Amino acid sequence: MGNTGDDKERFFELLDRNHLNWIENLILGGKKKFVLVNQTLVNSLKQIQNRLGVFGRLGRILDAKETPSVILENDNVVLYNGYSFSHSVTNAYLDGLRNKMLAFLGENR
């Protein structure tokens, strides 16, 4: 998503509902994927959901979930609520994230 900039109104004006719906469908459907979301992204998604009425399914899944945790897991998608890589995280957190990703890929290490 990137930096929303100082002009929040302009940020929301530039968003395209069709593209946002495509992103939600891409995350929740389709081919096998591991998706890592961080709290900054979750907060931005909630603001977009409230303003534009998109990300309904994704918003319900992300609503009030613990960090870090797997918040959705099925045959095609693991949605992991984690910390930003710029956040101060422990080696234990990174090892746990690595192990979740390896398990998703079907690798044992």
C-alpha positions, -999 to +999 in steps of 0.1 A: +000+000+000+029+023+007+029+057+024-005+074+024+012+108+026+001+139+044-030+146+024-054+118+036-083+131+015-062+129-017-051+094-007-088+083-005-097+101-038-070+081-056-083+047-044-102+026-070-129+004-056-127-021-084-089-025-078-094-029-041-121-056-046-096-073-069-069-072-042-093-087-016-103-115-040-066-121-048-058-124-011-087-146-001-090-168-032-070-182-061-037-200-058-019-211-027-003-182-008+010-170+026-001-134+033+016-114+061-003-084+073+009-059+099-010-037+122-004-005+102-019-022+072-048-036+092-056+000+105-054+014+069-077-014+056-102-005+083-101+032+074-106+023+037-134-001+046-152+026+066-147+052+039-153+032+007-173+002+018-147-023+005-127-050+022-158-064+039-147-100+040-111-091+048-121-066+074-143-092+093-114-117+092-089-091+105-111-076+131-097-077+167-072-105+162-041-110+183-007-102+170+011-124+160-013-151+150-026-171+121-061-156+115-071-176+085-059-209+073-073-231+046-061-251+016-051-221-004-044-193+021-026-186+053-033-151+065-008-142+092-013-111+115+022-101+123+045-072+129+061-049+103+096-058+095+106-023+106+091-031+140+115-042+167+109-080+168+127-108+186+145-137+170+119-160+185+092-141+165+112-144+133+119-181+139+081-187+145+072-168+113+098-188+094+084-221+108+048-211+098+060-203+063+080-236+060+050-255+073+028-238+047+053-248+020+053-284+032+090-283+043+103-297+075+135-280+088 
